[in-house]
Amino acid sequence: MNVPACSIIVPVRDGAAFLAESLPALVAGAGEDAEVIVCDDGSRDGSASVAAAHGARVVHHEAPAGPAAARNRGARAARGKVLVFVDADVRVRADAIPLLRRELDDPAISAAFGSYDDAPPARSWPSLYKNLAHHFVHQRSRREASTFWAGCGAVRRDAFLAAGGFDPAYRRPSVEDVELGYRLRAAGHRIRLVPEAQATHLKRWTLAGWLASDVRDRAVPWARLVRAGRGLPADLNFTASDRAASALVGLALFLGAASVGRLWLLGAALSCLALAAFLDRSFLALAAHRGSTTFAIAAAGMQILHRAAGLAGFAYGYLFTNPGTDVPESDERALEEGGLEPRAERDPLARSERGVWGVRP
């Protein structure tokens, strides 16, 4: 049997319906020299059977341990020198994986990731907003990236193992891919954003769902990374314009709270929100183009909610965090219990059997 050059790894828990939509395109676009591995993380809905029916190799684990640990199990079973991670609710375009692999033809590049496209099948306003926002950020950002994205991303297997894999302390879909990207960059590896490598996100969002995800799974853990000394990137959704817009939203909230009996403060708060929307005008133009003018107006409101939730979550995660105990991704936790050997110098994936994966956000 020929050894595959590329291993495509899909973590899943109770995602049979998503796999039925995403695997046909993934298998078709994988290439003859690639293997598809579905890591079933304790599913109870027949996800493993769906994966096997579509020709994927299934790595099964009885007890749910989380997407980070599931990807690590897939990497341990993989035979390819290039690992491509694709989420179960992501349907790749035909050229997405070839584009990522082509990027790694450059020996100076260790990892590459793509982008959601601008045509999600779920057309509710929260779903359309969430997916278009992700697409917009990845399309405008610098190609020389400072983090990683596991929704549709590739990494050299040796670099992945040397970095220690994903941190299995993340037991929900969170910033485990961002944290891995920080470690890859700290080790001197270059990461490339390939905006042409696009995929369709099949997830259906609700307003409450994405706000909870923004706070619990993004803002709070990312703040803990910052508290642990990792810093914030200067691109993606942390550009100078983004930071200014978020600051304006925060100022508007403060002014609004202080405006009781002072109508001029309320006017100042509304002016801050209007200026924040002006800074987001490029995104809102995309929202109008892919949705409608009415949707773009709604997207402006949802963008304000997104920034307000992010500020609240970031403040909580930064202020109420003990870096020694609350930050599993901190430098201390990057070492095994002996404290002398980096995780990657022993069994880099040894901890992947622990933990519990909660409900997908």
C-alpha positions as CSV (number, residue, x, y, z in Angstrom):
1,M,0.0,0.0,0.0
2,N,1.3,3.4,-0.9
3,V,1.9,5.8,2.0
4,P,-0.3,8.9,1.6
5,A,1.5,12.2,1.3
6,C,-1.3,14.1,3.0
7,S,-3.7,13.1,5.9
8,I,-7.0,15.0,6.2
9,I,-8.3,15.0,9.8
10,V,-11.9,15.7,10.7
11,P,-12.9,15.8,14.4
12,V,-16.6,15.1,15.0
13,R,-19.0,14.6,17.9
14,D,-22.6,13.9,17.0
15,G,-22.2,15.5,13.6
16,A,-23.6,12.8,11.3
17,A,-25.8,15.3,9.5
18,F,-22.9,17.6,8.8
19,L,-20.6,14.7,7.7
20,A,-23.3,13.6,5.2
21,E,-23.0,17.1,3.6
22,S,-19.3,17.8,4.0
23,L,-17.6,14.4,3.3
24,P,-18.5,13.9,-0.3
25,A,-16.7,17.1,-1.3
26,L,-13.8,16.4,1.0
27,V,-13.2,12.9,-0.3
28,A,-13.6,14.1,-3.9
29,G,-11.1,17.0,-3.4
30,A,-8.6,15.1,-1.3
31,G,-6.5,13.8,-4.1
32,E,-5.2,10.3,-4.9
33,D,-2.2,10.7,-2.5
34,A,-4.3,11.7,0.5
35,E,-6.2,9.8,3.3
36,V,-9.3,11.1,5.1
37,I,-9.4,10.3,8.8
38,V,-12.6,11.1,10.8
39,C,-11.9,11.2,14.6
40,D,-15.2,10.2,16.2
41,D,-15.1,11.7,19.7
42,G,-17.7,9.6,21.5
43,S,-20.6,10.3,19.1
44,R,-24.0,8.7,19.7
45,D,-25.7,9.6,16.4
46,G,-23.9,7.2,14.0
47,S,-21.2,9.7,12.9
48,A,-18.7,6.9,12.6
49,S,-21.0,4.9,10.2
50,V,-21.6,7.9,8.0
51,A,-17.8,8.5,7.8
52,A,-17.1,4.9,6.9
53,A,-19.8,4.9,4.3
54,H,-18.1,7.8,2.5
55,G,-14.7,6.0,2.5
56,A,-13.1,7.7,5.4
57,R,-10.9,5.9,7.9
58,V,-12.5,6.2,11.3
59,V,-10.5,6.6,14.6
60,H,-13.0,6.1,17.3
61,H,-12.9,7.0,21.0
62,E,-15.6,6.1,23.4
63,A,-15.3,8.9,25.9
64,P,-15.6,12.5,24.6
65,A,-12.4,14.4,25.1
66,G,-12.9,17.5,23.0
67,P,-11.9,18.6,19.4
68,A,-8.3,19.4,20.3
69,A,-7.8,15.9,21.7
70,A,-9.7,14.4,18.8
71,R,-7.4,16.1,16.2
72,N,-4.4,14.9,18.2
73,R,-5.6,11.3,17.9
74,G,-6.0,11.8,14.2
75,A,-2.5,13.1,13.9
76,R,-1.2,10.1,15.8
77,A,-2.9,7.8,13.3
78,A,-1.9,9.8,10.3
79,R,0.6,8.6,7.8
80,G,1.1,11.7,5.7
81,K,3.8,14.3,6.1
82,V,1.2,17.1,5.7
83,L,-1.8,17.2,8.1
84,V,-4.9,19.0,6.9
85,F,-7.5,19.8,9.5
86,V,-11.1,20.4,8.4
87,D,-14.1,20.8,10.7
88,A,-17.0,18.4,10.3
89,D,-19.4,21.3,9.5
90,V,-17.2,22.7,6.7
91,R,-17.7,21.7,3.1
92,V,-14.4,22.5,1.2
93,R,-14.3,23.8,-2.3
94,A,-12.7,21.6,-4.9
95,D,-9.5,23.6,-5.0
96,A,-9.2,24.4,-1.3
97,I,-6.9,21.5,-0.2
98,P,-4.7,21.7,-3.3
99,L,-4.2,25.4,-2.7
100,L,-3.1,24.8,0.9
101,R,-0.8,21.9,0.0
102,R,0.7,24.0,-2.8
103,E,1.5,26.7,-0.2
104,L,3.5,24.1,1.7
105,D,5.6,23.3,-1.4
106,D,7.6,26.3,-0.2
107,P,10.0,24.7,2.4
108,A,10.0,28.0,4.3
109,I,6.2,27.6,5.1
110,S,5.2,25.3,7.9
111,A,1.4,25.9,8.0
112,A,-1.3,27.5,5.9
113,F,-5.0,28.1,6.4
114,G,-8.0,29.3,4.3
115,S,-11.3,31.0,4.8
116,Y,-15.0,30.5,4.9
117,D,-16.7,31.6,1.6
118,D,-19.4,34.2,1.4
119,A,-22.3,31.9,0.6
120,P,-23.4,30.0,3.7
121,P,-26.5,27.9,3.2
122,A,-28.0,29.1,6.4
123,R,-29.7,32.4,5.6
124,S,-30.9,33.5,9.0
125,W,-29.5,36.9,9.8
126,P,-27.3,35.6,12.7
127,S,-25.9,32.8,10.5
128,L,-25.3,35.1,7.6
129,Y,-23.7,37.8,9.8
130,K,-21.4,35.4,11.6
131,N,-20.1,33.6,8.4
132,L,-19.7,36.8,6.4
133,A,-17.8,38.4,9.3
134,H,-15.3,35.5,9.3
135,H,-15.0,35.6,5.5
136,F,-14.4,39.3,5.5
137,V,-11.7,39.1,8.2
138,H,-9.8,36.4,6.4
139,Q,-10.1,38.0,3.0
140,R,-8.6,41.3,4.1
141,S,-5.8,40.1,6.4
142,R,-2.1,39.8,5.7
143,R,-1.0,36.6,4.0
144,E,1.9,36.3,6.5
145,A,-0.2,35.1,9.5
146,S,0.5,35.1,13.2
147,T,-2.0,32.4,14.2
148,F,-3.5,29.3,12.8
149,W,-7.1,28.2,11.9
150,A,-8.2,24.6,12.2
151,G,-11.5,25.0,10.3
152,C,-9.6,24.4,7.1
153,G,-5.8,24.5,7.7
154,A,-2.7,22.5,6.9
155,V,0.5,22.0,8.8
156,R,3.6,19.9,8.4
157,R,3.4,16.9,10.6
158,D,6.9,17.2,12.0
159,A,6.2,20.9,13.0
160,F,2.9,19.9,14.5
161,L,4.5,17.1,16.6
162,A,7.4,19.3,17.6
163,A,5.0,22.0,18.9
164,G,3.1,19.4,20.9
165,G,-0.1,19.3,19.0
166,F,-3.3,21.0,20.1
167,D,-3.6,21.6,23.8
168,P,-6.2,19.1,24.9
169,A,-7.0,21.3,27.9
170,Y,-9.4,23.0,25.5
171,R,-12.4,20.8,25.8
172,R,-14.7,22.9,23.7
173,P,-14.2,24.3,20.2
174,S,-12.3,27.5,21.3
175,V,-9.0,29.1,20.5
176,E,-7.0,25.9,20.5
177,D,-5.9,26.5,17.0
178,V,-4.9,30.1,17.7
179,E,-2.8,28.9,20.7
180,L,-1.1,26.3,18.5
181,G,-0.3,29.1,16.0
182,Y,1.3,31.1,18.7
183,R,3.6,28.1,19.6
184,L,4.4,27.4,16.0
185,R,5.4,31.1,15.5
186,A,7.4,31.1,18.7
187,A,9.3,28.1,17.4
188,G,10.3,30.0,14.3
189,H,7.7,28.5,11.9
190,R,6.0,30.6,9.2
191,I,2.2,30.4,8.7
192,R,0.5,31.6,5.6
193,L,-3.1,32.7,5.1
194,V,-4.5,31.6,1.7
195,P,-7.7,33.5,1.2
196,E,-8.4,31.7,-2.1
197,A,-8.7,28.3,-0.2
198,Q,-12.3,28.6,0.7
199,A,-14.9,26.4,2.3
200,T,-18.6,26.7,3.1
201,H,-19.6,26.8,6.8
202,L,-22.7,24.6,7.3
203,K,-23.4,25.7,10.8
204,R,-26.7,27.5,11.7
205,W,-26.2,30.2,14.3
206,T,-28.7,31.8,16.6
207,L,-28.2,35.2,18.1
208,A,-27.9,33.9,21.6
209,G,-25.6,31.1,20.3
210,W,-23.0,33.3,18.6
211,L,-23.0,35.8,21.5
212,A,-22.3,33.1,24.0
213,S,-19.6,31.7,21.7
214,D,-18.0,35.1,21.3
215,V,-17.8,35.5,25.1
216,R,-17.2,32.0,26.4
217,D,-15.2,30.4,23.5
218,R,-13.3,33.4,22.0
219,A,-13.0,36.5,24.1
220,V,-12.4,34.9,27.6
221,P,-9.8,32.3,26.5
222,W,-8.1,34.8,24.2
223,A,-7.8,37.3,27.1
224,R,-6.2,34.5,29.1
225,L,-3.7,34.0,26.4
226,V,-2.9,37.7,26.5
227,R,-2.6,37.5,30.3
228,A,-0.2,34.6,29.9
229,G,2.0,36.9,27.7
230,R,1.0,35.8,24.2
231,G,-0.1,39.2,23.1
232,L,-2.6,40.1,20.3
233,P,-2.0,39.9,16.6
234,A,-2.0,43.1,14.6
235,D,-4.2,41.6,11.9
236,L,-7.3,39.4,11.5
237,N,-9.9,41.1,13.7
238,F,-7.4,43.0,15.8
239,T,-6.4,45.7,13.3
240,A,-6.0,49.3,14.4
241,S,-9.4,50.0,12.9
242,D,-11.0,47.1,14.7
243,R,-9.5,48.2,18.0
244,A,-10.7,51.7,17.5
245,A,-14.2,50.6,16.7
246,S,-14.3,48.3,19.8
247,A,-13.0,51.2,21.9
248,L,-15.8,53.5,20.5
249,V,-18.4,50.8,21.4
250,G,-17.0,50.6,24.9
251,L,-17.1,54.4,25.3
252,A,-20.6,54.4,24.0
253,L,-21.7,51.9,26.6
254,F,-20.1,54.0,29.3
255,L,-21.6,57.2,28.1
256,G,-25.0,55.6,27.7
257,A,-24.9,54.3,31.3
258,A,-23.9,57.8,32.5
259,S,-26.6,59.6,30.4
260,V,-29.4,59.5,32.9
261,G,-30.5,63.1,33.1
262,R,-27.8,64.1,30.7
263,L,-29.2,63.9,27.1
264,W,-26.0,65.3,25.6
265,L,-24.2,62.2,26.9
266,L,-26.7,60.0,25.1
267,G,-26.0,62.0,21.9
268,A,-22.3,61.5,22.4
269,A,-22.9,57.8,22.9
270,L,-24.9,57.5,19.6
271,S,-22.1,59.5,17.8
272,C,-19.6,56.9,19.0
273,L,-21.7,54.1,17.7
274,A,-22.1,55.9,14.4
275,L,-18.3,56.3,14.1
276,A,-17.8,52.7,14.9
277,A,-20.2,51.7,12.1
278,F,-18.3,54.1,9.8
279,L,-15.1,52.2,10.6
280,D,-16.9,49.0,9.7
281,R,-18.2,50.4,6.4
282,S,-16.3,47.9,4.3
283,F,-17.8,44.9,6.1
284,L,-21.2,46.5,6.0
285,A,-20.9,47.0,2.2
286,L,-20.2,43.3,1.9
287,A,-23.3,42.6,4.0
288,A,-25.4,44.7,1.7
289,H,-23.9,43.0,-1.4
290,R,-24.4,39.4,-0.1
291,G,-27.7,40.1,1.7
292,S,-29.6,43.3,1.4
293,T,-29.6,46.9,2.6
294,T,-32.0,45.9,5.4
295,F,-29.6,43.1,6.4
296,A,-26.6,45.5,6.3
297,I,-28.5,47.7,8.8
298,A,-29.1,44.7,11.0
299,A,-25.5,43.6,10.6
300,A,-24.4,47.0,11.9
301,G,-26.4,46.3,15.1
302,M,-25.0,42.8,15.4
303,Q,-21.5,44.1,14.9
304,I,-22.0,46.4,17.9
305,L,-23.3,43.5,19.9
306,H,-20.3,41.4,18.8
307,R,-17.9,44.2,19.9
308,A,-19.7,44.7,23.2
309,A,-19.7,41.0,24.0
310,G,-16.0,40.8,23.1
311,L,-15.1,43.7,25.3
312,A,-17.0,42.2,28.2
313,G,-15.6,38.7,27.7
314,F,-12.0,40.0,27.3
315,A,-12.2,42.2,30.4
316,Y,-13.5,39.2,32.4
317,G,-10.9,36.8,31.1
318,Y,-8.1,39.2,31.7
319,L,-9.1,40.5,35.1
320,F,-10.4,37.3,36.6
321,T,-7.6,34.9,35.6
322,N,-4.8,33.3,37.6
323,P,-2.2,32.6,34.9
324,G,-0.8,29.7,37.0
325,T,-4.1,27.8,37.3
326,D,-6.7,29.3,34.9
327,V,-4.6,29.3,31.7
328,P,-4.0,25.8,30.5
329,E,-2.3,27.1,27.5
330,S,0.3,29.1,29.5
331,D,4.0,28.3,29.4
332,E,3.8,26.4,32.6
333,R,1.2,24.0,31.2
334,A,3.1,23.6,28.0
335,L,5.5,21.4,30.0
336,E,4.8,17.9,31.3
337,E,4.3,17.4,35.0
338,G,8.1,17.0,35.6
339,G,8.5,20.6,34.4
340,L,11.8,19.8,32.7
341,E,10.9,18.3,29.4
342,P,8.7,20.1,26.8
343,R,5.6,18.1,26.0
344,A,6.9,17.6,22.4
345,E,10.1,15.9,23.6
346,R,8.1,13.1,25.3
347,D,4.8,11.9,23.8
348,P,3.5,15.1,22.3
349,L,0.0,13.7,22.2
350,A,-0.1,11.8,25.4
351,R,-2.7,14.0,27.1
352,S,-5.2,13.7,24.3
353,E,-7.2,11.0,26.1
354,R,-8.4,13.3,28.9
355,G,-11.2,15.8,29.2
356,V,-14.8,16.2,28.2
357,W,-16.0,18.0,25.1
358,G,-19.2,20.0,25.7
359,V,-21.9,21.0,23.3
360,R,-20.7,22.6,20.1
361,P,-21.0,26.4,20.3
